[in-house]
Amino acid sequence: MHHFEEELTCSICYSIFEDPRVLPCSHTFCRNCLEGVIQLSSNFSIWRPLRVPLKCPNCRTVVEIPAAGTESLPINFALKAIIEKYQQEDHSDVATCSEHYRQPLNVYCLLDRKLVCGHCLTIGKHNGHPIDDLQSAYLKEKETSGKLLEQLTDKHWTDVCLLIEKLKEQKSQCEGVVQDDKKVVVQYFKKLSDTLERKKQALLTALDEINTRISEEYEPQIEKLKKIREEHWSQTGWSLALLYETSYFGFYWPL
């Protein structure tokens, strides 16, 4: 986060000031943030209704808030004007929160390991999560990366690399065995298929021969019976013709 942007950020909510109010100790906070501090303050006393004591979150000085509340605190007009001008300018180089409009991502959430804005911590889903400022989080992550790099370059890393190569070699050998077995299976079933094809053709040939013998056995008998049937039909027709003949000449003429 830019230094100038830090000056515009409330130290309670870590967001750009909204309705900045000045405490008697000269420190500025969002009005809503002060309301929250007052509600949580254990220094509130029912015996002093005209003044509400408040410990400044920055300098820890105990100041008194008038009975009218934070509304009666003076507005930091100079800061408010700067913020309005800042928000009107283009800050495309500043990362902003996708959930809270124009709020800069200026805090690092340690639980979710991501950048968040002040609203995420106060009214968003990161409320109550442990946090760290960007500079500190950056240095810690950088240190962690350095330690990890040292671990990756020591003897254990060398052993890991050797183990990887060994496993790759074993994997290749196993795959080779599988490929050889696949070839054996293909050859076996090809031979089996050829054998079955030969047996199929032999059986079909045998059945064709049987069919031929059946024809040789039955066809002569069928043809003989056909001739008998034709002779029967011929004689029957001739007999009927004679039966209906009325003259002697016509009756004996066919003879």
N, C-alpha and C positions, 0 to 999 in steps of 0.2 A: 504494500500500500504506500502511496506517495505521502511524504511528510505533510504536505498541505492538507491532504484529505484526513490525516490523523487529527489535525487541529479542528476539523469540522465534525468529529465523531464524539458522541456521548460516551463517557467512560462507564456508564451503567449498562446501556443496551447495545453498545458497540455499533450503533447506527448513526447516520447523519442526524444532527440535532433536529427535533421537531418541537416547535414552540419553546425555544430556549429561554430559561428563567435563571436569574442570577441570585445566588444566596448571599447573605450578609458577609460571608467570607470571601466573596468575589468569584467563586467557582460557579460554572454554568452547567446545567443539566436540562434534559427534556422535562417538560412539566409532568407528563404522564409517569416518567421514571421517578420523579420526586414523590408523586402521589403513592406509588408503590412502596417506596422506602418508608413513607410516613405510616402506611397501613401495617407494615411489618415491624416498625420500630417498637422496641420494648420500653422506650423511654417516655411513651405517652402517659400522661397522668390526668385522671379525671378531676384532680384538685386544681389544675391550672388550665381551665377551659379557654382562657383568652390567648394563650400562647402555647404552641406545640413545639417542644424541643426536638431537634433533628441533628444527628451527627453527620457532618459532611462526608460523603463517600471518598473524597480525595484527601483532604487535610485532617479529617477526623475531628474538626472543631465542632463543638455543639452550638448550633444556632437556633434561634426561635422563629417559627413560622407564625405569622399573624393568624388570628381566629378565622379570618376570611379564607384561609387556605393558600394554596400555591397560586391561585388566580391573582392574589395581591402582590406576588413577587414581581420585581421589575423584569421586563423583557429585555433581552440582550439584542437590541435593534441592530447594532453594528454587525454582530455575528449572523443575525437573521438575514441581513442584506447580502452579506458575503455568500451565504448558503444559497439564497435565491439566484444570485448571479452564477454561482458554480453549477447549479442544477440546470441552468439555461444553456450553458456551454456544452460543447461536444466533448465527451470523455470516452471515446471509443476504445482507448487503451486501458481503461479501468474495467475489470471484470465485475459484473453486477449479478445479483441474485435473480434466478429465473422465477422464483415464487413471490418475491417482494419487490415491487417496482422501484428501480433506480437505487436500490440499496447495495452498497459495495460488499464484495466478498472479502472481508478483512479479518476474519477469525478462523482458526483451524479447529475443527471438532475432532478431539482425540478418539472418541468412541467410534464414529463413523468414518474417520480418516478422510475428511473432505473439507473444503472451504465453505464457510457459511457466512451469512450476514447477521447483524445484531437482532433483526426481527426473528430470524430462525431460532435464536437462543432465548428470546423472551416470550414470543407468542407462537412460534413454529414448532415443528416436530423435534427440534434439537434442544428444546427447553430442559435444563437440568443436566445436560451432558458436560463432561469435563472438556475444557478448552485450553488453547494456547495461542499466543500471538504469532503472527506469520513468521517473523524473524526467528523466534525461538524454535518454532516447529520446523522451519527450514534447516536450521543448524543441526537439530536432533536427527532429522531424516538423513541429512548429509553424513553425519557421523555414523549412523546405522548402516548406510550404504558403504561407507569406507570399511567398516568392520566386516561386512558381508563380503566385500571384495577381497579382504585379507584371507578370509576363510576359504574363498573359492580358489585362491592361489596356493594354498598350502598342500601338504602331502595327502590329506584326505581327498582333496579335489582330484589329485593325480590318480588315486585309487579308484575314484568314481569313474574317471575317464577310461581306465583300464577295464573296469567291470562292464562298462557300456560296450566296449569293443568285444569283450568276451561273450556277452549276451547276444550281440549282433551275429557273431560267428556261430554260436549254438543255434540261433534262430535260422540262419542260412542252412546249416546242416539238416535241421529238422524239416525245413521246407524241401530240401533235396530228396530226403527219404520219402516224403509224401508224394513228390512228383514221380519218383521211381515206382512207388506202389500204384499210382494212377495208371502208369504205362502197363504194368503187369495186369491190372484189372481190365484195361481196354483190350490187350492182347488175348486174355483168357476168354472174354465174352465174344471177341471176334472169332476165335477158334470154335467156341461153342455155337455161335451163330452159323458158321460154315457147316459144322457137323449137323446141326438141326436142319439146315437147308438141304443137305444131301439126303438126309433121312426123309425129309418131306417129299423130295422128288422121287425117291425110291418107292415110297408108299403110294404116291399118285400114279406112278408107272404100273405098280402092281394092281392097283384098282382099275386102271384102264384095261389091263390084260383080262382081269376078271369080267369087266363089262363086255369085252370082245367075245369071250367064251359064252357069256349069257346070250349075246345076240346070236352066235353060231348055234346055240342049243335051241333057242325058241323061234328064231325066224323061219326055219324050214317047216316047223309044225304050224306056225301061223299062216304061212303061204298055202300049205296043203288044205287047211281048214277054210281059207278064203275061196279056194277053187271049189271045194265041196259046197260052200254057201252059194257061189255063183251058179253052179249046176242045179242046185235046189231051186234057186229063183227062176232059172230058165225052164225047168220042168214044170214048175208051178204055173208059170205064165202060159205055157203050151197047153197044159191040162185045162186051164180056165177057158182058153180060146176054143178048144174042142167042145167043152161043156156047153158053150153058148152057140155052137154051130147047129143050124136047123136043117141043112140039106145033106143028102148022102154024098153028093159029089164033093162038097166042101169039107165034109168030115174025113173022107179018105184021101183027099188030094194031097195034104201034107206028107202022107205016107209014100 
